[in-house]
Amino acid sequence: MSVLDRPRRRLVASCIAVALSAGLFCTAAAAAELRIGTQLKLMTLDPHYADLNENNSLLAHIYERLVNQDASLNPQPGLAVSWTRISKNSWAFKLREGVRFHDGAAFTAQDVIYSINRIQTFLKPPSGGFQNYTQNIKSVTAPDPLTVVIETTDDAPTLPLSLTSIFIMHEQKDGFATTENLNSGSQPVGTGPYKFQSWQSGEGLKLTRNEQYWSGTPAWSDVSFRVIESPAARVAALSTGDLDIADYIPARDVAGLKGRGLTIDSTSAARSNFLQFDVGREQLPGVTDNAGNPIKNPFKDKRVREALRMATDRPFITDKILLGFGTAASQLFPAGLSGTSKKLAVERPNYEAAKALLSEAGFPDGFHVVLAGPAGRYPGDSESLQAVAQNWARIGVATQPVVAPFSVFATQRSNGAYPVWYGGCSGEAVTFCLKAVLASPDPDLGTGSINYGQYQNPAFDEMLAKATALEDGPAREAALAEATEFVMADDPIIPLYHFHLIVGHGQRVSSYAVHPRGWTTAMQALPSAE
């Protein structure tokens, strides 16, 4: 399949690095320094060290990928201008001409080979983190300097999507660059729109624009990132004009910022937060009858899961707790993104019908349950648990919310301490979350990595396997949507909401295009006309 440039709806989209294609660039070349306050704490200058949002976001200024993702998460040309599936196990990527690294060296196929080989053979866990994207790559060869042929060990219909996660480094003739050398002051060299200037681990990153960037002169002359972990401190710095942009703005601060003349932009995150049931064990800690006696695992019965879903007021959470900066969820990614279903919808609670289902399942008087989650990890996390507890009490399920710092919560969840809990998933595509959250745990297949509830549905596994075997396109999207509809009808989880990513900016920025992956980059900001 060859992929060609698609028209952009507006200039803002052309300034997002993940959707940038040849010939499209921002024009305000005389703009001054852009000051960004971010919660994203860059801890390494190694683009292959860990697959974390903070690294993927900030290092995108310096390094680029073969394939990018647009705001709908569809693959778009990056350092590769097109790709063709030669056979079931083989792809050819045509590379962009005229691209140079920051040191002046020409970008060629050897740099792609070097980058993929570094991930596969040099960086090992806990370093790395990108092996999942290259595990089925058998070999990478270069028929000519601007063509890469990738052979896979098995059918890889979505290899271009996997490559949207891999930054391309400059080949070093003396071997693979170590993470230690990259972090110790060695100049990071990429092909991106901005060059490295300085970095303080966990504190800030300074960049200067690449005047020779292949897609034209970047919009900002310099970019400085300040790590400000406290949302209140980021909001204060934006309010006083110390920052031009602040990311991850709490919903409660939006009205105040608007009142000061600042602009707010937001979009639904490509993720969901949900309640996950333990359906694997026969008895669960924290689940008793009304007298405090242990009972059989109620979540093994689909009717109980359905009843609890029917009693959960998701619109209340998005409207009242998230203050409108959230979308009630019926599936793992927001409807409209690639591979999601248009048929699934969130319904208002039906407490009477939920009570009837509980009674039918053998729990006419309900039961007691512990509902666990993190505190402050995600927008609305602990507050949502309180709201859900009140909902479930209306059908006779006495619920005790238990919240803890994320590290404590995650450890306890892994140790099986909870019967039902608040979880979340995000990724480069909805297939990642379908496989990780809902597919049966299988280390050999790489499925079920965050299926802590041990949910298994062989029919869904088969549908998902067939869908993911299809090449990117309408047939694959329809098959993924059908598989999603099928599994969500079994209520393995209760999707709660897709929280919105909120960014504020001052008058020096005319517009900011928030990306659903939660990246914060200078390429998403257009300067105001002076």
Steps between C-alpha positions, in 0.01 A plus 500: 500500500642835402419792725497849356469838666144585599364854495493681833186666626688791645850638535516406866494131409796553269703624794456182704816298470312174496308601188767704327563413137734641241432853388281595795652721767420793724587841363567731794876456468580813699319383813696513824544246777205281597478431875315182595414379849444126504431217741699271269829428675761403241742266676721392209627619162500144365203476259488121534541466876137488613164522327365780719287797403751752634780358286285457191370855530810707571749300293272541196657846458841343440422164342243390243324180403457325168123514543298760693146501639241767431239618749284196418799268559523407132848435354647793306830554316797600712858420405340243269289653224322174411490132579396193305423151616705277271381169644339360812831528685667790324466880479692763303532856628603785270697758695479876470769668290699801614475433874811576707590441858589791725870435438450535124516130413246369250220277625512157333369149536802408714368723777172306502686168516717632784201622703300178471804284572583713806154432644507131415853400597661767716248638748357243736229539766472694722667716237328500166125460527452511124566132432126437466501710184790310343456147634366363172764670282730234356731718292545854367684554173572792268472435122606863453570799729138614499319165524459270798361147475378345823442125521285371785486163670127474445208690354539871590212692338548805725877535500477870400293565814766332715762728349311810619661432838865478391733799476779487242852563627812583298716195431826495693783319327665404831201309634175566681472811714453423868233659713770620738685686225182658370412622848849622589512792261554342160313711249175322401485506121173452316321632194227684692389864479695600813858444610611409849641788705501388866324270745466454873353167596153544645520879475509632146597475136619779267490481123583721205343471159653301217543759228557222244192300588373306199144631528590867537598737778337406832268758654695578818862612521551333839294274724541454875316236704468544875393196698236622746340196659247693706190588292438803722853627436464452123171690503654781707801532265270515199279759670793732574644477149807299601386231257351508152351149528407277793387141451274270703291783641249384766139554395435701817745769382358551152245768590755703693753490216240604247404787729859623480489504122686174444391244240411139572521218245406139568426164342395157621799283586563185300442285804235396745473462873282215616403266780647151469359189667690200633316217327768236543492399866224310675506727804624855529636713783271788586180327383248382760129465559319756712596314817871513414533137391712411194300410191573357158647739245194692375685641197519160333131553421451725199168620644677652801750682281219627281299616801793699635559655159131595473520664843810708421422863416780581258354830374496625860874438525581686179259787565548556872839358593687575176297819448426413140863425411435132450292271281295218650647175369339193348822348364878525533567794265279798417255429218629635171860390544626223277356158587226619736128426480237755406223281641598494866345771715481593867158467658364671808487282814206262534497406866182292494621284213837464673331383822302243303819362343669471839200312637498270198869429559431397861577824680159651579644674806822604327841454663797695635804578284825697514559729201865604467684761299786750488485850644603782268641284221228595250245782484201405713633164617427499875192719465358257245525214747292695750235567236491135391466388862190717536360360174549138601349560845171575324477138384609350832873464435671660799829630362809608692731720289869449580753740346879506526799655323539337161815304590326349804179435309684334209695270734188398688310439178780276370492310830128427461388719788196645323178352356423791265707806422550812293733453203606669181655433162646708220712422196580567140180324388186348649637155416763546770233537770274231358790255518634621833176541699244263350686219320575181692840516673755318284872588534584326172251714310574811703134543597335581832793697641268716713210255517541481876148361537588184300202547267490242221271490201627262227244623246622856544863387482426340165317808368783728614765276342318502167451878514863575579614271220338733247694777331426857609182622332117497520470121530736491797324791672161334454629170638650673805173685562305173478739328744466795738120487488509126566728514804343809656165320499656258750587786742856392586568858611294814556644778283464823697634789295754638259642798683587807295852628461490871584766750391505873571693766312559872504477765231838423342348174375218533249387137519602165642391163357462253786590146394301204640822318593573770759819626339615854573715647225592836352388369162139508618517875570462783248641841590279806499556748221712794613 
